[in-house]
Amino acid sequence: MTGNKSEIARLIQVDTTFEPHFSIAELAAKWKLSRETVRQLVKDDPAVVKVRNGRRKAMTRYSVPASAASKIHTGLLNPTR
């Protein structure tokens, strides 16, 4: 199979509609990190749902599926070098 990482990721995406979702505040409390740190970690993940109220980025709500949260947290525990 040929293709770049994003192509492969798009092909094997899992439907996260019916799994639990977490807010930034919930993950920050669970991981004992600041909300800003958690936001920086999740903001570019393709599985994270972003709901923007208005035009300002400050009004963006993030909904993080449990599978994406697990993947991000595992990456914190086992960083690649």
The 8 nearest C-alpha neighbors of each residue, nearest first, counted from 0:
[[1, 2, 7, 3, 6, 4, 10, 8],
 [0, 2, 3, 7, 6, 4, 5, 10],
 [3, 1, 6, 7, 0, 4, 5, 8],
 [2, 4, 6, 5, 7, 1, 8, 0],
 [3, 5, 7, 6, 8, 2, 9, 1],
 [4, 6, 8, 7, 3, 9, 2, 10],
 [7, 5, 9, 3, 4, 8, 2, 10],
 [6, 8, 10, 4, 9, 5, 3, 11],
 [9, 7, 5, 11, 10, 6, 12, 4],
 [10, 8, 6, 12, 7, 11, 5, 4],
 [9, 11, 7, 8, 12, 6, 5, 13],
 [10, 12, 8, 9, 13, 7, 6, 14],
 [13, 11, 9, 10, 8, 14, 46, 7],
 [12, 14, 15, 11, 46, 10, 16, 66],
 [13, 15, 16, 12, 17, 18, 46, 11],
 [16, 14, 18, 17, 13, 64, 46, 66],
 [17, 15, 14, 18, 64, 19, 20, 13],
 [18, 16, 15, 19, 14, 20, 64, 65],
 [17, 19, 15, 16, 20, 64, 65, 66],
 [20, 18, 65, 64, 17, 21, 15, 16],
 [19, 21, 64, 63, 65, 62, 18, 22],
 [22, 20, 63, 62, 25, 64, 26, 23],
 [21, 23, 25, 62, 24, 61, 63, 26],
 [22, 24, 26, 25, 34, 27, 37, 38],
 [25, 23, 27, 22, 26, 34, 28, 21],
 [26, 24, 22, 28, 27, 23, 21, 29],
 [25, 27, 29, 23, 28, 24, 30, 22],
 [28, 26, 32, 24, 34, 30, 25, 31],
 [27, 29, 31, 25, 26, 30, 24, 32],
 [28, 30, 26, 27, 31, 25, 32, 24],
 [29, 31, 27, 32, 28, 26, 72, 25],
 [32, 30, 28, 27, 29, 33, 26, 34],
 [33, 31, 27, 30, 36, 34, 28, 37],
 [32, 34, 36, 35, 27, 37, 31, 28],
 [33, 35, 37, 27, 36, 24, 23, 38],
 [36, 34, 38, 33, 37, 39, 32, 23],
 [37, 35, 39, 33, 38, 34, 40, 32],
 [36, 38, 40, 34, 39, 35, 27, 41],
 [39, 37, 35, 41, 40, 36, 42, 34],
 [38, 40, 36, 37, 42, 41, 35, 43],
 [41, 39, 37, 38, 42, 36, 71, 43],
 [42, 40, 38, 44, 39, 43, 37, 47],
 [41, 43, 39, 38, 44, 40, 47, 61],
 [44, 42, 41, 45, 40, 47, 39, 46],
 [43, 45, 41, 46, 47, 42, 67, 40],
 [44, 46, 47, 43, 48, 42, 67, 41],
 [47, 45, 44, 67, 48, 64, 63, 15],
 [48, 46, 63, 45, 44, 62, 49, 64],
 [47, 49, 62, 61, 46, 63, 50, 45],
 [50, 48, 61, 60, 51, 47, 59, 62],
 [51, 49, 60, 59, 61, 52, 48, 62],
 [50, 52, 59, 58, 53, 60, 49, 56],
 [53, 51, 58, 59, 50, 54, 55, 60],
 [54, 52, 55, 51, 58, 56, 59, 57],
 [53, 55, 56, 52, 51, 58, 57, 59],
 [56, 54, 57, 58, 53, 52, 59, 51],
 [55, 57, 58, 59, 54, 51, 53, 52],
 [58, 56, 55, 59, 51, 60, 54, 52],
 [57, 59, 56, 52, 55, 51, 60, 53],
 [60, 58, 51, 56, 50, 57, 52, 49],
 [61, 59, 50, 49, 51, 58, 62, 22],
 [60, 62, 49, 48, 22, 63, 50, 23],
 [61, 63, 48, 22, 21, 20, 47, 49],
 [62, 64, 47, 21, 20, 61, 68, 22],
 [65, 63, 20, 67, 66, 19, 68, 15],
 [64, 66, 68, 67, 19, 20, 69, 63],
 [65, 67, 69, 64, 68, 70, 15, 18],
 [68, 66, 70, 64, 69, 65, 71, 46],
 [69, 67, 65, 71, 70, 66, 72, 64],
 [68, 70, 66, 72, 67, 71, 73, 65],
 [71, 69, 67, 73, 68, 72, 66, 74],
 [70, 72, 74, 68, 73, 69, 67, 75],
 [71, 73, 75, 69, 74, 70, 68, 76],
 [74, 72, 76, 70, 75, 71, 69, 77],
 [73, 75, 71, 77, 72, 78, 76, 70],
 [76, 74, 72, 73, 77, 78, 71, 70],
 [75, 77, 73, 74, 78, 72, 71, 79],
 [78, 76, 74, 75, 73, 79, 72, 80],
 [79, 77, 74, 75, 76, 80, 73, 72],
 [80, 78, 77, 74, 75, 76, 73, 71],
 [79, 78, 77, 74, 75, 76, 73, 71]]
